[in-house]
Amino acid sequence: MKIAIDIDGVLLDIIVRYCEIYNKRYGTKYQKKDITNWEFFKDWNITEEKAFNIFYEIYADSMNVPFIDENAPKIMKKLHELYDVDIVSARLPEYRSSIVNKLNFHNVREGIQYTELILLHHKPYDIKLKQNYDLYIDDNPNLVEPMKQLKNRILLLYDQPWNQDSVCDKNVYRVYDWNEVYKEILEK
């Protein structure tokens, strides 16, 4: 089985850092729980360009982004021993070294927890499904409906405020932490 693991929203809690930067810059008080939409920046009345400039700033300094679940490295190691595991993320290639440093800092290492780090453009939002994986661990609600149309593929939707409207059925399962990720994969 080939497994694709996302970074932001699955390994790193990027939105916590995003809110900190945005609030400081614009005098607001947003928290992660306030982001109930994938394109939240539209609700905040900023352009997509300005919104992504903040993401790019965070990508360049990934060390200040909180890690989501300290169990992830040991679970990823177990998964990598059993399956072909890659990290597949919507980040631009120029941020590769920053994310590798952050992953290494949390003991998520190439050859131990994953085979390859694959970076894709963020649009179209379902671009990851064009990659040849059997199982995806992702928080992107835009993957849910297209995934339901694909036979023999599974999405473990990592629970986040922005994917609460996603209906998990057929081959889409909601997971709340990395222990559930491991349990679900072993059951598949």
C-alpha positions as CSV (number, residue, x, y, z in Angstrom):
1,M,0.0,0.0,0.0
2,K,1.2,3.5,-0.9
3,I,0.4,6.2,1.6
4,A,0.5,10.0,1.2
5,I,0.8,12.1,4.3
6,D,0.1,15.9,4.2
7,I,2.1,18.4,6.2
8,D,-0.1,21.4,7.1
9,G,-3.1,20.5,9.2
10,V,-1.8,16.9,9.6
11,L,1.7,17.2,11.0
12,L,2.1,20.9,11.5
13,D,-0.5,23.2,13.1
14,I,0.2,26.0,10.6
15,I,-3.1,27.8,11.2
16,V,-2.1,28.6,14.8
17,R,0.9,30.4,13.5
18,Y,-1.1,32.0,10.7
19,C,-3.6,33.5,13.2
20,E,-0.7,34.9,15.3
21,I,0.8,36.7,12.3
22,Y,-2.5,37.9,10.9
23,N,-3.7,39.2,14.2
24,K,-0.5,41.1,14.9
25,R,-0.5,42.5,11.4
26,Y,-4.2,43.5,11.1
27,G,-5.2,44.0,14.8
28,T,-7.7,41.1,14.8
29,K,-8.2,38.2,17.3
30,Y,-8.8,35.2,15.1
31,Q,-8.1,31.7,16.5
32,K,-7.8,28.4,14.7
33,K,-11.4,27.5,15.7
34,D,-12.6,30.6,13.7
35,I,-11.4,29.1,10.4
36,T,-14.4,27.1,9.2
37,N,-13.7,27.4,5.5
38,W,-10.8,26.2,3.4
39,E,-10.7,29.6,1.7
40,F,-11.0,31.5,5.0
41,F,-9.2,34.5,3.6
42,K,-12.3,35.4,1.6
43,D,-14.2,35.6,4.9
44,W,-11.5,37.9,6.3
45,N,-11.7,40.3,3.3
46,I,-8.1,39.9,2.1
47,T,-7.0,38.9,-1.3
48,E,-5.7,35.4,-2.0
49,E,-2.3,36.9,-2.8
50,K,-2.0,38.6,0.6
51,A,-3.3,35.5,2.3
52,F,-0.7,33.3,0.6
53,N,2.1,35.8,1.3
54,I,1.5,35.0,4.9
55,F,1.7,31.3,4.2
56,Y,4.9,31.8,2.3
57,E,6.3,33.7,5.2
58,I,5.4,30.8,7.5
59,Y,6.9,28.2,5.1
60,A,10.2,30.1,5.1
61,D,10.2,29.9,8.9
62,S,8.6,26.5,9.6
63,M,10.5,26.1,12.9
64,N,7.9,28.4,14.6
65,V,5.0,26.3,13.6
66,P,3.6,23.9,16.3
67,F,3.7,20.2,15.7
68,I,0.2,18.7,15.8
69,D,0.7,15.3,17.5
70,E,3.9,14.1,19.2
71,N,2.8,10.5,18.4
72,A,3.1,11.1,14.7
73,P,6.9,10.3,14.3
74,K,6.7,6.9,16.0
75,I,3.4,6.0,14.2
76,M,4.9,7.1,10.9
77,K,7.9,4.9,11.5
78,K,5.7,1.9,12.1
79,L,3.8,2.7,9.0
80,H,7.0,3.1,6.9
81,E,8.1,-0.3,8.1
82,L,4.9,-1.9,6.7
83,Y,4.1,0.4,3.7
84,D,5.5,2.8,1.2
85,V,5.0,6.2,2.9
86,D,5.6,9.6,1.3
87,I,5.0,13.1,2.5
88,V,2.9,14.9,-0.1
89,S,2.3,18.6,0.5
90,A,1.1,21.7,-1.3
91,R,4.2,23.7,-0.7
92,L,6.5,25.3,-3.2
93,P,9.9,23.7,-3.8
94,E,11.8,26.8,-2.6
95,Y,10.6,25.9,1.0
96,R,11.9,22.3,0.9
97,S,14.9,22.9,3.2
98,S,12.7,24.8,5.7
99,I,10.2,22.0,6.0
100,V,12.9,19.3,6.0
101,N,14.6,21.0,9.0
102,K,11.3,21.3,10.8
103,L,10.5,17.6,10.2
104,N,13.9,16.5,11.2
105,F,13.6,18.6,14.4
106,H,10.5,16.5,15.3
107,N,12.3,13.2,14.3
108,V,10.4,12.8,11.1
109,R,13.2,11.7,8.9
110,E,13.5,10.6,5.3
111,G,14.2,6.8,5.2
112,I,12.8,6.3,8.7
113,Q,9.3,7.8,8.7
114,Y,8.9,8.4,4.9
115,T,10.5,7.6,1.6
116,E,10.1,10.8,-0.3
117,L,9.0,14.4,0.2
118,I,6.8,15.5,-2.7
119,L,5.9,19.2,-3.1
120,L,3.0,20.2,-5.3
121,H,1.3,23.4,-6.2
122,H,-1.7,24.2,-4.0
123,K,-4.2,24.4,-7.0
124,P,-6.2,22.8,-8.1
125,Y,-7.1,21.8,-4.6
126,D,-7.5,18.2,-5.5
127,I,-4.1,17.9,-7.3
128,K,-2.9,15.3,-4.8
129,L,-5.5,12.8,-6.1
130,K,-3.6,12.8,-9.4
131,Q,-0.7,11.2,-7.6
132,N,-0.8,7.4,-7.4
133,Y,-1.5,6.6,-3.7
134,D,-3.8,4.1,-2.1
135,L,-4.4,6.0,1.1
136,Y,-4.2,9.8,1.8
137,I,-4.0,11.4,5.2
138,D,-5.1,15.0,4.7
139,D,-7.2,17.8,6.2
140,N,-8.3,19.3,2.8
141,P,-12.1,19.2,2.5
142,N,-11.7,19.6,-1.3
143,L,-10.4,16.0,-1.5
144,V,-13.5,14.4,0.1
145,E,-16.0,14.4,-2.8
146,P,-13.5,13.6,-5.6
147,M,-12.1,10.8,-3.4
148,K,-15.6,9.2,-3.1
149,Q,-15.5,8.8,-6.9
150,L,-12.2,6.8,-6.8
151,K,-12.4,3.1,-6.3
152,N,-9.7,1.3,-4.2
153,R,-8.5,4.6,-2.6
154,I,-9.0,5.8,0.9
155,L,-8.9,9.3,2.5
156,L,-8.3,9.6,6.3
157,L,-9.6,13.2,6.8
158,Y,-7.7,14.7,9.7
159,D,-10.3,16.6,11.8
160,Q,-9.9,20.4,11.6
161,P,-12.4,23.3,12.0
162,W,-12.3,23.9,8.2
163,N,-13.5,20.4,7.2
164,Q,-16.4,20.0,9.6
165,D,-19.0,20.2,6.8
166,S,-17.4,17.3,5.0
167,V,-19.5,14.1,5.0
168,C,-17.3,11.1,5.7
169,D,-18.7,8.0,4.2
170,K,-17.8,5.4,1.5
171,N,-14.0,5.5,1.4
172,V,-13.5,8.7,3.5
173,Y,-13.0,8.4,7.3
174,R,-12.5,11.1,9.8
175,V,-9.6,10.8,12.2
176,Y,-8.8,12.9,15.3
177,D,-5.2,12.1,16.1
178,W,-2.3,9.9,15.0
179,N,-3.4,7.0,17.1
180,E,-6.6,6.8,15.2
181,V,-4.7,7.2,11.9
182,Y,-2.7,4.0,12.8
183,K,-5.8,2.1,13.9
184,E,-7.7,3.0,10.7
185,I,-4.8,2.0,8.5
186,L,-4.3,-1.4,10.2
187,E,-8.0,-2.1,9.7
188,K,-8.0,-1.4,6.0
